[in-house]
Structures are given as C-alpha cells and as structure tokens.
C-alpha cells in the first residue's frame, strides 16, 4: 500500500468513525427520554413487526441478527417464540441498548440474546459477536431513520450465510390511504427524522438480481408498510 492510499484509507476510517459518533449522539438525544415509553407508544403504528417475527421460522441452532434492535422488543418476542435459536442485536443508540439489556435480563433471556453497540452501516459482526454470518437478519422500521440506508441493505445481505434470509418491514408509501391521512402521517414522521424509502423495493430487487436471490415484497395495511423477504441461494449439494 502506498503512502497516498494508506492516507486515504485512514481518512475513510476517520470519516466513518465520525459519522458513527454523530449517529450515536443523534439517536441518544432523540431516545433519552422516549426509551422508557417507546414500546407502549410504538405498538399502535409500527405495524407488521409481529408478522415479520412469525415469518422467521428459524431452524434449530440458527442465528438471527436484528439491525437496529432498539429496546430489544423484537428480539425478546422472537426468542420466546423460537426457543431453539440464538439471537443477536446491534443498535447505534447506547440509550436504547441500556433499555434492551434491562428488558432481556427481566425476560431471563441473557443466555440466548446478545446485543452490542454498532453503526448499522459499518460494524464488525465477527468482533462483536464472534461470528461472520447469520441465518436470518431482521430490519424493522430502521431504514427510514438511517440516511445511508442502501449501505445497510448491502451490509445486511453480506452478513447472510448460504440460504440465509433478510426480513424487512418499514413504512410504505401509504398509497391506498386517504390523501389527508397520508399527508398528516408523513408530516408527523418528519418530526422524528423518519422518511419512508421510496427506492426500497428497487434497491432490494437490484440486490436480489445480483445475488441470484428470491424476493417477496408486499404492501400491507393499505400501503402503510413495506414488507420484504429476500432469500439467498442455498448451498449446492
């Protein structure tokens, strides 16, 4: 590596670190006072999370990772539903991780759920969890809050083993809702720096095409949500 390329690499690492620190500070500021009531208030409008969990169907011994694990609510629900799998979570907000750790302990699932601090766009799964790939990966209502959400999708697919599945649920275009309801919803979401990703389906289709994966997408609740399951090819016998 030349001195110039080494300097560029160092500059890139510094930029990613600065971005990660900024994201942590931003999310902590947003959730410092909300985290204690987050699950109670969000249950009414983060639609489709339970359907995502019901569709996981991990096999015995499978490893499931959630990016943007927040309070740990999804991980706990999934671990209780699938007692034969192990679960992992990563979140950029240390405030949310504090809540998640307490909830996991109360649920007595410390031995089956591990959560760590990390930026969804650039974290080292091997360093955090001691494994490089997972069988299932969940992203629930996080992409609409992450500026570089396409990077998250690419990183997520790279963390899947052969035959692995990426499960996504997030805000949709609300195209079948009344116009005034959609306008009010979008305005309200903007208060929390939430932006439905209009390019989500296209981005997933491009990834699926490149990786030879299958993709199933739906728009439930009159378009309120986008759901997706991307399945990588299984290993050839």
C-alpha positions as CSV (number, residue, x, y, z in Angstrom):
1,X,0.0,0.0,0.0
2,X,1.4,3.4,-1.0
3,X,1.6,6.3,1.4
4,X,-1.2,8.0,-0.5
5,X,-3.5,5.0,-0.5
6,X,-2.8,4.5,3.2
7,X,-3.6,8.1,4.0
8,X,-6.9,7.8,2.0
9,X,-7.8,4.6,3.9
10,X,-7.1,6.3,7.3
11,X,-9.2,9.3,6.1
12,X,-12.1,7.0,5.2
13,X,-11.9,5.2,8.6
14,X,-11.9,8.6,10.4
15,X,-14.9,9.7,8.4
16,X,-16.8,6.6,9.2
17,X,-16.0,6.9,12.9
18,X,-17.1,10.5,13.0
19,X,-20.3,9.6,11.3
20,X,-20.9,6.7,13.7
21,X,-20.3,9.0,16.7
22,X,-22.6,11.6,15.3
23,X,-25.3,9.0,14.7
24,X,-25.0,7.7,18.3
25,X,-25.3,11.2,19.7
26,X,-28.3,12.0,17.5
27,X,-30.2,8.8,18.4
28,X,-29.3,9.2,22.1
29,X,-30.7,12.7,22.1
30,X,-33.9,11.5,20.4
31,X,-34.5,8.5,22.6
32,X,-33.0,9.5,26.0
33,X,-36.5,10.4,27.3
34,X,-38.5,8.2,24.9
35,X,-36.9,4.8,25.5
36,X,-38.9,4.1,28.7
37,X,-42.3,4.5,26.9
38,X,-41.1,3.6,23.4
39,X,-42.7,0.1,23.2
40,X,-46.0,1.3,24.7
41,X,-46.4,4.2,22.2
42,X,-45.0,2.5,19.1
43,X,-47.2,-0.7,19.3
44,X,-50.0,1.3,17.6
45,X,-48.2,2.3,14.5
46,X,-45.2,0.1,13.9
47,X,-47.4,-2.3,12.1
48,X,-46.1,-5.6,10.7
49,X,-43.4,-6.4,13.3
50,X,-45.2,-9.4,14.7
51,X,-45.9,-10.7,11.2
52,X,-42.2,-10.4,10.4
53,X,-41.3,-12.4,13.6
54,X,-44.0,-15.0,12.7
55,X,-42.4,-15.5,9.3
56,X,-38.9,-16.1,10.5
57,X,-39.2,-19.9,11.0
58,X,-35.5,-20.4,12.1
59,X,-34.2,-24.0,12.3
60,X,-32.8,-25.5,15.4
61,X,-29.4,-23.8,16.1
62,X,-30.0,-20.9,13.6
63,X,-28.6,-17.5,14.4
64,X,-30.8,-14.4,14.0
65,X,-29.5,-10.9,13.9
66,X,-31.5,-7.7,14.2
67,X,-30.0,-4.5,12.9
68,X,-31.5,-1.5,14.8
69,X,-32.6,-3.7,17.7
70,X,-33.7,-0.7,19.8
71,X,-35.4,-1.7,23.1
72,X,-34.9,-5.4,22.3
73,X,-38.7,-5.9,22.0
74,X,-38.5,-7.8,18.7
75,X,-35.6,-10.0,19.9
76,X,-37.4,-10.9,23.1
77,X,-40.6,-11.8,21.2
78,X,-38.7,-13.9,18.7
79,X,-36.6,-15.7,21.3
80,X,-39.7,-16.6,23.2
81,X,-41.4,-17.9,20.0
82,X,-38.3,-19.8,18.8
83,X,-36.5,-21.2,21.9
84,X,-34.2,-23.4,19.8
85,X,-32.5,-20.4,18.0
86,X,-30.0,-17.8,19.2
87,X,-30.5,-14.1,18.7
88,X,-28.2,-11.1,18.3
89,X,-28.9,-7.3,18.0
90,X,-26.9,-4.2,17.1
91,X,-28.0,-0.6,17.7
92,X,-26.3,2.8,17.4
93,X,-28.1,4.2,20.4
94,X,-26.5,3.4,23.7
95,X,-29.6,4.7,25.4
96,X,-31.7,2.1,23.6
97,X,-29.2,-0.6,24.4
98,X,-29.5,0.2,28.1
99,X,-33.2,-0.4,27.9
100,X,-32.7,-3.5,25.8
101,X,-30.2,-5.1,28.3
102,X,-32.6,-4.5,31.2
103,X,-35.5,-6.0,29.3
104,X,-33.5,-9.0,28.2
105,X,-32.5,-9.6,31.8
106,X,-36.0,-9.3,33.1
107,X,-37.1,-11.9,30.5
108,X,-34.3,-14.2,31.6
109,X,-33.0,-14.5,28.0
110,X,-29.4,-13.4,28.7
111,X,-28.1,-16.7,27.5
112,X,-29.9,-16.5,24.1
113,X,-29.9,-12.8,23.2
114,X,-26.7,-10.7,22.9
115,X,-26.9,-7.0,22.0
116,X,-24.0,-4.7,21.1
117,X,-23.4,-1.1,20.1
118,X,-22.6,-0.5,16.5
119,X,-23.4,1.6,13.4
120,X,-25.7,-0.3,11.0
121,X,-23.7,0.9,8.0
122,X,-20.3,-0.3,9.3
123,X,-19.9,-2.8,12.1
124,X,-17.8,-5.8,12.5
125,X,-20.0,-8.8,13.4
126,X,-17.0,-11.0,13.9
127,X,-15.6,-8.6,16.5
128,X,-19.0,-8.0,18.2
129,X,-20.4,-11.5,18.2
130,X,-17.7,-13.9,17.2
131,X,-19.4,-14.9,14.0
132,X,-19.3,-13.6,10.5
133,X,-22.6,-14.8,9.1
134,X,-26.2,-15.3,10.3
135,X,-29.1,-17.4,9.1
136,X,-31.7,-14.7,9.4
137,X,-31.5,-11.0,9.6
138,X,-34.2,-8.6,10.7
139,X,-34.6,-4.9,9.9
140,X,-37.7,-3.4,11.5
141,X,-38.6,0.3,11.0
142,X,-34.9,1.3,11.0
143,X,-34.2,2.0,7.3
144,X,-36.5,5.0,7.3
145,X,-34.3,6.6,10.0
146,X,-30.9,5.8,8.5
147,X,-29.6,8.3,5.9
148,X,-27.3,5.8,4.2
149,X,-30.0,3.0,4.2
150,X,-28.8,1.4,1.0
151,X,-25.4,0.7,2.6
152,X,-27.3,-1.1,5.4
153,X,-29.1,-3.3,2.9
154,X,-25.8,-4.2,1.2
155,X,-24.1,-4.9,4.5
156,X,-27.0,-7.0,5.7
157,X,-27.0,-9.3,2.7
158,X,-23.2,-9.7,3.1
159,X,-23.8,-11.0,6.6
160,X,-26.1,-13.8,5.5
161,X,-24.9,-17.3,5.0
162,X,-25.9,-19.5,2.1
163,X,-29.7,-19.8,2.0
164,X,-30.0,-17.0,4.6
165,X,-33.0,-14.7,4.7
166,X,-33.3,-10.9,5.1
167,X,-36.6,-9.8,6.6
168,X,-37.6,-6.2,6.3
169,X,-40.6,-4.2,7.5
170,X,-40.8,-0.4,7.3
171,X,-43.1,2.5,6.4
172,X,-44.5,2.3,2.9
173,X,-45.9,4.9,0.5
174,X,-49.4,4.8,2.1
175,X,-50.8,4.9,-1.5
176,X,-54.2,3.4,-0.6
177,X,-54.8,5.6,2.4
178,X,-56.9,8.8,2.1
179,X,-54.8,11.8,0.9
180,X,-55.2,13.8,4.1
181,X,-54.3,10.8,6.3
182,X,-51.1,10.2,4.3
183,X,-50.2,13.9,4.5
184,X,-50.7,14.0,8.3
185,X,-48.7,10.8,8.8
186,X,-45.7,12.0,6.7
187,X,-45.7,15.3,8.5
188,X,-45.8,13.6,11.9
189,X,-43.0,11.1,10.9
190,X,-40.8,14.0,9.8
191,X,-40.8,15.3,13.4
192,X,-38.8,12.2,14.3
193,X,-36.5,12.3,11.2
194,X,-38.4,9.4,9.7
195,X,-38.6,9.2,5.9
196,X,-40.3,6.3,4.1
197,X,-37.8,5.0,1.5
198,X,-39.4,5.2,-2.0
199,X,-36.5,3.4,-3.5
200,X,-36.6,0.4,-1.1
201,X,-38.3,-2.1,-3.5
202,X,-36.0,-1.2,-6.4
203,X,-32.9,-1.4,-4.2
204,X,-33.9,-4.9,-2.9
205,X,-34.7,-6.1,-6.4
206,X,-31.3,-5.0,-7.6
207,X,-29.6,-6.8,-4.8
208,X,-31.7,-9.9,-5.4
209,X,-30.7,-9.9,-9.1
210,X,-27.0,-9.5,-8.4
211,X,-27.0,-12.3,-5.8
212,X,-29.4,-14.7,-7.5
213,X,-31.8,-14.4,-4.6
214,X,-35.6,-14.6,-4.5
215,X,-37.5,-11.6,-3.3
216,X,-41.1,-11.5,-1.9
217,X,-42.5,-8.0,-1.3
218,X,-45.9,-6.9,0.0
219,X,-47.6,-3.6,0.9
220,X,-50.0,-4.5,3.7
221,X,-52.3,-2.2,5.7
222,X,-53.3,-0.3,2.5
223,X,-49.7,0.5,1.7
224,X,-48.9,1.8,5.2
225,X,-46.0,-0.7,5.3
226,X,-43.5,-2.4,3.1
227,X,-42.5,-5.9,3.9
228,X,-39.8,-8.0,2.2
229,X,-38.2,-11.4,2.5
230,X,-35.0,-11.8,0.4
231,X,-33.7,-15.4,0.3
232,X,-30.1,-16.2,-0.9
233,X,-29.5,-19.4,-2.8
234,X,-28.8,-22.5,-0.7
235,X,-25.5,-24.3,-0.9
236,X,-25.3,-26.8,-3.7
237,X,-25.0,-30.4,-2.6
